[in-house]
Amino acid sequence: MLLDYSSELARLQRSLARQAQARPRLLSASPRALAWKVDPWYYVALAPQFLARWAAWTTMRPGVAADVLLRTGVLISRKLPSGRKTVLPVRLVWSGGTSQAQSMLVPVQLFQADAIDRALLLHGLPRPTVSLMRIHRESRAMLKVFLNGKAMLSDAAFH
């Protein structure tokens, strides 16, 4: 059976918007969120938690959700001889608050901000602003290689 990737993406977007409405801190709002808008073009999300929950909210298997998001360009990947790489070990830093910024190395996936923002807007939710979560500058070189041929993260994404 062939998937209609456009309609499956719409299902994923609807379920994400419903969850964001029910859980306002799901995206970008705190260090405990599952995904953060780090610049106008990208969200950084905990892997595999964010994608697994997004798939569950949509009643879709995680592999199918990943395939839909990859084929529609929402989930960013790098083609390698062994397959597609979507997970990167990135050091994240919460730059908000008064405490000393602590960085943490975590596996993440990158998602196109436009698709997530559009899902929220179409369902009456505001477009999230750029989060206080930042990527540690030591991860910049690795991300530059990973994003080769795609839009690079803006300087605002780094701490």
C-alpha positions, -999 to +999 in steps of 0.1 A: +000+000+000+014+034-010+013+062+014-001+096+005+027+115+022+009+149+020-021+136+039+001+117+064+021+149+070-012+167+076-022+141+102+012+145+119+008+183+119-028+181+134-017+158+162+013+180+170-009+211+172-034+193+195-006+183+218+009+217+218-025+232+226-029+208+255+007+211+267+019+247+261+054+239+273+059+211+248+078+233+223+105+258+232+090+271+265+113+254+290+144+233+294+120+203+299+104+207+264+109+180+239+118+203+210+131+239+208+130+264+180+167+275+180+165+298+150+139+309+124+146+278+103+151+248+126+138+230+157+162+208+177+144+179+193+154+151+217+159+119+198+142+095+198+117+108+224+101+137+203+096+116+171+083+086+191+058+107+210+048+126+178+041+092+161+022+079+191+000+111+192-008+104+156-014+066+161+014+060+136+044+037+139+076+057+146+093+043+114+063+054+093+063+088+109+101+092+103+096+081+067+068+107+061+088+134+078+120+125+058+102+123+024+084+156+029+117+173+040+105+181+076+131+158+093+166+168+082+190+140+073+224+134+058+228+107+032+256+083+040+268+051+023+251+031+051+218+050+049+203+082+062+216+098+093+191+118+113+204+117+149+234+138+160+251+142+194+248+179+201+257+199+232+227+220+243+227+250+266+197+266+283+206+303+282+176+316+302+174+323+339+199+335+364+219+303+370+252+295+353+245+280+319+252+242+319+256+223+287+245+187+281+255+164+253+222+148+240+211+130+208+189+153+187+172+155+154+166+187+134+132+196+120+122+223+095+107+251+116+083+261+088+064+228+089+060+228+127+051+265+128+026+261+100+009+232+119+005+254+149-007+284+129-033+264+109-048+252+142-050+286+158-019+286+179+008+313+179+040+308+161+066+300+188+094+325+192+130+314+192+137+295+224+163+302+251+177+268+243+210+271+223+235+248+207+270+249+222+294+265+198+316+233+199+288+216+179+289+241+151+315+224+129+297+190+130+264+207+122+280+226+093+291+192+078+257+176+085+238+205+069+261+208+039+239+219+010+211+230+033+205+263+052+229+266+081+217+274+115+219+311+122+244+325+147+215+330+171+212+292+175+246+290+192+259+299+227 
